[in-house]
Amino acid sequence: MDWDDDDDDDDGEAWARAACDAVRAVEAARASTSGRANGGGAQREPWEQREQRQRQVVVEFVPHGVDRFAIVVGGGGGGGGGGDDDVVRERARGVPGAVVDAATRRWTVPREALERAREAFAGAAFAVKPVPGIVLRAMDVKFDAFERACEATYAAKVSKALDAKMFDFQREGVRYALRRGGRVLIGDEMGLGKTVQACALLSCYRDECPALILVPTSLRECWRNALQTWLNVDDGDIACVASGNDGDKLVGSTFDIVPYSLVVKLLDRLQRKRYQVIVADESHFLKDRKTKRTAAVTPLLRDARRAICLTGTPALNRPIELFTHNSRRLSRVCSPR
């Protein structure tokens, strides 16, 4: 039997067309069945439209910082292609305020230009993902009066020299505390710079000093050095208490460093100074609300306008210890009872 290549090609093309027709018929049947089951409601997406959608380039706007969106471009499967950079550059250039972030190498646009950026990617070739409403609302908080006041406080009170030495996450930690009125628990792990964040906050609230800095005994000199290094505080403005007989050092000082072990002995003197700014370093020392130490510190934190708690281990053993932490910090909002 002779084999005709042309006949084979014709048969193959016919088979392919028949297969496509069969797929379309199945899709149409399923859509029709679904429509009847739903009472004439939404039908399944036609095969041709789904195929076109899968060829579209997916464009997503993800939050970048507090007031910008990064443009993330990829194929239908979420991956990017070599030409994606050109696609973004071509369309992002016309968006007001669009710039390339040096760290991520992504184009970013400001919040107020988001709709303009979405319009730049309109068309059948792109599938632009919607930005969740909760993301937009959270970002819009940036523009209220209180938020702008916090940013102004940071810019005016934190020196450029100190700001230059901090990492981005530390700057954001300081801004986070400012947005919450200076009553905050900074729970970064050991070695991530909780002390420098607290020093930046002390700089922001310097007009409200004197400030009380509660520390474990072993950290007294560390805090003296931190105040002198980060804030250029004169040694004469620092009272570093070493014993119960050093109460006179608290007279006229701006920054009072007191160990937890001496709070009970010096409580009367501490209460008379009416501290409005208190830093509680290693604040897990206050985990047990039944101890005399915690009972003595609690009214000081409650009456202070700013209560800055620092610890890498807010709950050592039991969840109730975390509650004790928050009840000290949020004592104006909730009661530990």
N, C-alpha and C positions, 0 to 999 in steps of 0.2 A: 504494500500500500504506500503510495507516494504521499509525503507530507508537504503541504503548501504553507510556507511561512506567512504569506499574505493572509490566508484564511485564518491562521493562528492569531495574527494581530487583530483581525476583524472580530474574531470570537472573543479575544481578551477585552477589547473595548466594549463590546456588547455586554459581556459579563459585568464589567465595571459599572456601566450605565444602569444595568438591571439591579445591581447591588445598591447603588445610590437611590434608585427609585424605590427599592424595598425599604431602605432606611427612612426615606421621607414618608412613605406610607405608614410605617410603624409610628413615627413621630406624630403624624396627623391623627392617627387612630387614638393614641394616648391622649393627645390634647382634647380630642372630641369627648373621650370618656371622662376625662377630668372635668371638662366643662359641664357635662351633664350631671356628674356627681356633686359638683359645687353649685348646681342650680344656675348654670350659665355664668359662673364667676370667672376669675382669672385663669387663663389657659397656660399650658407649658410653653416655654420659650421655643420658638421655631428653630429648627436645626441650623438654617442659614444664619440667623441672627446670633446664635450662640457661637458659631464658628467665627463670625466677624468680631464678636466681643473678645474671644480668646486671642485674636491677633492684635487687639488694641494695646497701647502702651499705658500701663497703670501709673498714675501720678498721685502722690500723697503729700499732704502738707502736715508735718509733724512739729510740735512745739520745740522751739530752740531758744533757750533762755526764758526770760520773763515777758518779752514783748515781741518775739519774732517767730516765724515759721520757716523750717527748712524744707526745701523741695526735694522729695525722694522719688526717683523715676525708676521703673522696672518693667519687665515684660509681663505677659499674662500670668506667668508662674511666679512672679515676685522678684525675679532676678533682673539684673541690669545688663545692658549691652554696651559695646564699645562706642556706639553713636549716641548714647543717652546724654553724655556731657554736652555734646553739640546741640541736642534737642533742648535741653534746659537753658543753655546759654543764649540760644537764639530767641527764646520767648521771655526769659527773665530780664533781659536787658531793658525792655520797655516798661518794666514795673517800677514805679517810684520807690526809691530806697533799697532796691535789691542789691545785695553785695555777696561776695564769696567769703564764707567763714574760713579763716586760715587753718584752723585745727582739723576740721572735718572735710574741707574742700567741697562743701555743698553750698549751693546758692540759697540765700535766706532773704525773706521779705518781712517788712514790719507788719504788725497786726492790722493797722489801718489800711494796708494795701492788699490784704488777703483776697478780697473779691476781685480786684483788678488782676491779681496773679491767676486766680481760677479761670477768669475769662481768657487769659492768654493761652491756656491749654484747652480751650473749648474746641470741639471738632470730633469727627468720627474716628480719627486716629488715636484719640486719648480716652481713657476712662479715669476721670477725676474722682477720687474718693471723697465723700463728704467729711468735714471736720465735725466731730461730736459737739453738740451744743454745750455740754458741761465744760469742755475744753475752752471754748470761746468765753464762757462766763467766768471761768477761773482766770483766764488771761486778762479779761477786761477789768478785773479788780486792780490791776496794775495802775489804772488811770484815775482811781478815785483820789480825793483830797488827802486822806490819811496815808495812802501809799506814797504819794508824791512828797508828803512831809517826812516820811521815814527815809526816802532816798535823799532828800535835802539834808537831813540830820547826819546821815552817813557821810555825805560828801563834805559837809562843813566841819564835822567833829573828828573824823578819822584822818590822821595825817597821811599825806601822800607817801611818806617813808614807810609807815606801818602798812598801808594798803599794798604797797609794792612787795612786801615780804610775805603776804598771805596768799594762799591758794584760792582758787575760785570757790571751792566748797566751804572754805572758812569765811569768805566774804558773804556768801549766801546764808551761812549760819548766823552771822551778825545781823544781816537784814531780816532774817526770820525772827530773831529776838526783838528787833525794833518794831516789827509789825505786830508783835504780841505784847507791846507795852513793857518790855523788859522783864516779864515774868515767864521764865523759860527753863526747860531742862535740856541741856546739851549733852547728849549721850554718845558722842563719838568714842570709838575705841581708843585705848591707850596709844599715845604717840601721834595722834592725828591733830593735835594743836588746839585742845579745848582752852588752854590758858591764854593763848594769843587772842582767841575770840572773846574771852572774858575781858581781856585788857582793852580790846577795841570797844566793847560795850561800856567799860568804865570811862573811856575817853568820850563816848557819846553822852554819858550822864554825869560828866565832871562837874557841871554847874549844880548838881543835886548832892554833891559830896558834903560831909565826910561819908566814906564807904567802909563797910565792915567786910573783911575777907576771912571767912572761917575755913581753917585748914587742919589736916593732921599735923601733929607736932613736927614730923620730919620734913614738912614742906614749907616751913616758915621762911627760911632763907631763900628757897627757890622762888617764892612769891616776891620777896624783896628784890631779888635780881630781875625778875620778870617786869616789875613796875619800872625799874630803872632802865632796863633795856628797851622795852616796847614803848613806854610812855615818857621817858626822860624825867621821871619824878625825882626831885631832890631827896636825899636821904633824910633830911630834917622833916619832911612831910610824911614820913612813914613811921608808924609805931608798930614795932615787932615785939609782941608780948611773949616773954619766956616763962614767967611765973605769976602766981597770984599777987605778988608784991609789985608788979609792974603796972598797976592800974593808973598811976600818974602819967604814964606815957601817952595815955589816950587823950589827954587834955591838949586841945589845939592842933591835933594831927589831922591829916586829910585822908590817909589810907591806914586803917587799923587792921593788922594781921594778928588774929587771935586763934590759938589752937582750940579744937573742940573740947579738949580736956579741961580747959580753964573757963569755959563759958559760964558754968554754974557759979564759980567763985566770983566772977566779975560781972554777973548779970545786972546788978544795980547800976553800975557805971555804964554798961552798954545800953541799958534802957534809957538812961538820962540823955544820951547823945541822940536818941531818936533817928537812927539811921534810915535814910530813904533808899539807899543802894546797898544791897548785901550780895556777896558772892559766897556760895557754899561749895567749896572744892571737895571732891570725893564725898559727895552728898549722901552716898549710901551709908555713911556713918550715922545717918538719921533714920535708918530703916525701921527701928523698933520704937514705936510711939510710946511705949511704957517706960523707957529709960529717962533719967533725970536730964540727960544731955538733950534729948529730943524735946522734952517738955520745956526746957529753957530756950531752945532755939526757935521753936514754933511761933511764939508771940512776936519775936523779932522779925521773922519772915512775913508774918501776917500783917504787921504794921508798916513794913517797908513798901515803898512804891515800886521798887525794882527788886526782884528776887531771882538771881541767876544761879542755877544749880548745875554742877559739873560732875559727871561720873561716867565711867565706861562700863559700870555694872549696876544699873539701876535696880535690878532685882537679883539678889544673890541666890536665894533659895526658894522663896515662896511668892506667889503673885501679890499677896497682901503688902509686901515690901514696896512694890511699884505703886500701890495705892497710897501708901504713907508718903512716898516722894511727891506725888501729885497733890495730895491734900495740903502739904506744906506750901507748894507753889501756887495752888489754886484756892487757897483758904478764903479768898474774898468771894469766890464763886460757889464753892461747895463746902459742906461741913464734913469732917471725918466721922461724925457720929452716924 
